[in-house]
Amino acid sequence: MSPDGFHERRRYPRVKTEIPLELRHSGSTAPLRATTSEISFGGCYIETMFTLDVGTKLAMVMWLGDQKINATAVIATRYPQVGNGIDILEMSAEDHAKLEAFVQNQQAKRAKAF
C-alpha cells in the first residue's frame, strides 16, 4: 500500500499509449471500436461514453502497427460515461510475446524521454 493509502490492484504496470481495438461481446451485432489509453501485459483501459458492464466477456482484437493480436477478455471496471478497464483472460503464446515486446518497447521509450 502506498503512503496515501491507495492499494494498487494491477498485476503489471501500465503504459500510456493508444492502440486500436475491436471488441465483441455476446449479443452484439457489430464490433465496438475503441482505442486504449493505457495498456499492460494483463489488460488495458479504454475511454468511452458507452461503457460495458463489469463481467462482460469479450473477444478482443488489437492492432500493434500491422500486427493483429487476438485475445479473450473481461470487463474488470466500469466508470459510466468515462471508460472501462479490461482484463485479458486468454491469448496465444505468440500473441502474448508480441504484446509483451510492444509494452516493453513503449516503457523504454518513456524512460528515455525522462
C-alpha positions, -999 to +999 in steps of 0.1 A: +000+000+000+013+035-009+017+063+017-016+079+005-035+047+014-041+036-022-036-002-029-025-010-064-045-040-077-029-043-111-006-073-117+015-054-143+024-017-147+005+001-175+020+023-202+001+053-216-003+045-253-030+044-280-038+011-296-068+005-319-091-023-305-122-041-318-144-056-290-172-081-295-195-095-268-224-119-270-255-103-283-236-076-302-242-074-339-213-051-347-179-047-330-172-018-307-142+001-319-121+018-293-086+030-286-066+022-254-054+050-232-032+026-212-020-010-217-001-037-198+007-074-202-025-082-185-051-056-197-059-022-208-081+008-202-104+024-228-121+057-226-157+055-239-191+071-232-208+038-238-194+016-211-199-021-208-210-039-175-184-055-153-181-092-160-189-088-197-168-114-217-152-101-249-135-112-280-108-086-285-086-077-314-057-053-310-036-038-338+001-032-330+011-015-362+005-041-388+003-070-363-031-083-353-034-098-318-065-118-307-075-123-271-104-131-249-110-106-221-135-094-195-146-060-183-130-055-149-140-019-141-167+004-152-169+042-149-201+053-165-196+078-194-159+076-188-144+042-196-138+005-189-108-014-175-103-047-194-085-078-181-070-102-207-080-138-199-065-157-228-041-151-257-018-174-277+018-175-266+028-159-299+004-130-294+014-126-258+051-123-269+041-096-294+022-077-267+050-081-242+076-068-267+054-038-276+048-028-240+085-032-231+093-010-261+068+016-250+083+015-215+118+020-228+107+050-249+091+066-219+122+060-198+144+077-224+121+107-225+127+114-189 
